Amino acid sequence: MSSSPVRRVLIAKGFGVLVGSSGADALRLFEHHGHSLDLIVIDVTLPNTSGIEALNRIRATGSELPALLSSGYSVELISSDSPEFFA
């Protein structure tokens, strides 16, 4: 998401943006900054730890922080892994 349109729009609207390149990065960012986050935007197909797995781990901490899952794949291809996120 480092040069993505989503990042540019959020910054233009005054939001601070933290960027990671893997699910492990997302988990580290949440661990260090979760208390100050307003929203998680995460790609479903991140390397190493998927975005879905990272979000499952974040949810396991009790966090109910809103999340936006992003993917270039159709919802039918990815929703079978974690249907609770695609209801």
N, C-alpha and C positions, 0 to 999 in steps of 0.2 A: 504494500500500500504506500510505499515511500513516495512515489510520484503519481499516485492515482488521482483521478478526478474527485473521488470522495474526500481524500486528504485535503486537496486544494480548496474544496468548497467548505469543509469544516473550519479550516484555518481562516478563510476569508470571512466566515461568519463569527470569528472571534473565539473559537474553541481551541484548546490546547490538544495536540495530537501526539500520542506515543506510538512508535512504529516498531514492530518486530518482524522477523522474516521466517519464523517457524512457530509451531505450537509451543515449544519449550520457551521461546522468547516471550510469547503471550503469557505463559504461566509466571515467568519471572517478573514481567511488568505488572501483572496483577498482584503478585506477592508484595512488591515494593510500593505500588501506587494505588492499589485497589480501593483504599479508603477515600481517595480523592477523585475517582472516576465517576462519570455520569452515564457512560455508555461503552459497551464493547462492540467493536466492528471487527469481525474475524472471518477470514476465508475458510471455507469448509475443507479445502484440500491443501493445507499447509504441510510442508515437509516434516518428517520425523514424527511428531505428534500432530494429528489432524486437528483442525479447528473444532470439530465436534468433540473429540476426546479432550481437548483443552477446556472447552466450555463445560463438559461433564465434570472435569476436575474442579473447575471454578465453582460450579453449582454444589459440589460435594463439601465445599467450605461453608455452605449456608448462604452464600451470596445470592441475592435476587436482582443484581444489577442487570438492567435491560441489555439485551444483546441483539445485534443484527448480523445474521449469518450471510455471507456472500459467496457466490459460486458462479462459475461459467457453465456449470452443468445443470441439466433440468432437475427440478425437484423430484421427479419420479426416480431418477438415478441415485439420488443421495438420501432420500427420506427413509429408505428401509433401514439404514444404519442407526438412526435415532429419531423415530417417528414423533417423539414428544416435542421436538423442536419444529415440526412441520405440520402441526395440527391446524 
